[in-house]
Amino acid sequence: MSKVAFLREQLRTAHEFLEGTMQDVSEEQAHWAPPGAASPIAAHYLHVVAGEDGLVTGMLKGGAPLFASAWAGKVGADPPPPQMGPGSPWDVWARQVRVDLPAARQYAAAVYQATDDYLASLDDAGLDRELDLSEMGLGKPTLG
C-alpha cells in the first residue's frame, strides 16, 4: 500500500469515527454547555471540521477553505469557528453558537471529499514536500 493510500484510509476511518460519534447526538446534547471550561459538542464538531478544511484546502492545497468560498454562510453556523489561540474569541463563540447539525454534516461531507480529492492528487514523492511552519513554532516538517 502506498503512503498516500494509507493516509487516505486513515482519514476515512477518522471521519467515520467522528460521524459515528455524532450520529445520535440530539440538538439538546449538542448544545449543552457543561460546567467549567469545556465547550458544547456542536462547537467542537464544527471546529474539527473547519480546522481540517482550513488545514487541507487552505494551507496544504493553497486555496480558499470551503468555509470561505463555496460553503461560505452554509457551514451550519454564522460566523464559523474563529481561530484558536491567545486572545481568540473561541470560548465566547463556542458557548453562544447554535449549530445547525444537518447543515454542518453536509459541510463536513464536502470537507471530507475535498480532503480525499487533495490526497488522491498526490503521489508518495509529493509527501516529501517541506512545509514551513516555523511561524507557528512547528519548524519545517514534510507534508507526509
N, C-alpha and C positions, 0 to 999 in steps of 0.2 A: 504494500500500500504506500502511495506517495505521501509526502509530508502534507501537501495541500489537501489530499483526500482525508487524511487523518484529522486535520483541523476542521474541515467541513463536517465530519462526523461528530467530532466533539461539540461543536457549536450547535448542531442539530439536536444532539442529546440535551445540552444545556437549555435550549429553547423549549424542548418538550417538558423538561422538569419544571421550568418556570411556569409554562402554561398549565401544566397538570396541577401545580400548586394553587394557581389562581382559579382553576376551573369551577369550584363550588363555593368560592368566596362571595358572600352576599354583599349588597350595597352597604348595609349596616356594618358588617365586619370590615369591609374595605376602608371605610371612612372613620372607624372608631379611633379616637386619639388616646392611646394608652398613657398612663401617668408617667412622669419623668421625661427623659429626653427622647424616647422612642417616638417615631412618626407613624402615621397611618399606613396600612399596607398599600392602599391605592397610590399614595405618593411615591413609595419605594418602587412599586411596579413600573410606574411611568418613568421614574428616574433611571432605572436599569435599562429600559428600552431606549429612551432618549440618549442615554450615555453610549450605548452601542452604536446608535445612529451617528452621533457626533464623532465618535472614535473612528468607526469604519468609513462611513461615507464622507465625513468631514476631513478628518486628519489623515487617514491612510490612503483613501482614494483621491483626496484633494478636491472634492466637490462640496456643494452646499448640502448640509444634512437635510434629510427629508422634512424634519420639523420646521425648517426654514425655507423650504422650496415646495415641492409637490404636495406635502401634507401640512403646510402652514395653516393654522387655525382648525385643523381636523384631527389632532392627536389625542383628543379626549379631555383636554384641559387648556384653559386660556388664562394666563400665559402658560407655556410649557415649563418644565422644571428649570430653575436657574442653576448656574454652575455652583458647585460646592466649593468651599474654601473659606479662608479668613474673610470676615465681613460679608459673607454671602447671605442673601435673604432666604436660604433654603429652609431653615427651621420655621419661619413665619409662613412661607409658601406651603410647606408640607402639612401644616396644621390647618390651613384655611382652604386649600384647594378641594374642589369637588371634581372627581374624575368620572367621566362618562366611560364606564368599563367596556361596553361593547365597541365604542369608537377607539378606545385605547388598544383593544385587542386587534382591531383591524389595522391600526397603525403598527402595532407590534409585528403582525404578519408581513407587512410591507418592509419593515426594517429587517426581519429575518431573511426575506427574499433578497433584499439588496446586499446584505452581508454575504449570503451564499453566492450570489452572482459575482460579487467582487472576488471572493476566494476562487471561484471557478475560472476567473480570468487570469489567475496566476499559475506559474509553474514552480517547481521546487526551488529553482535558482532565484526566482523573484522574492522568495522568503529571506534571501541573504541581503536584501536592500537595507542599508543603515538608516535608522530614524534618529534625528537629532531632537532628543527630549531633554536636553540639558537645562533648558529654561524652567522645566518642571522638577529639576533635581534628579532626573532619571538617566542621565548620561546619553549614550548613543547605542541603544540595543538594535538588533536586526528586526526586521518585520516578523520573522518567524518566532 
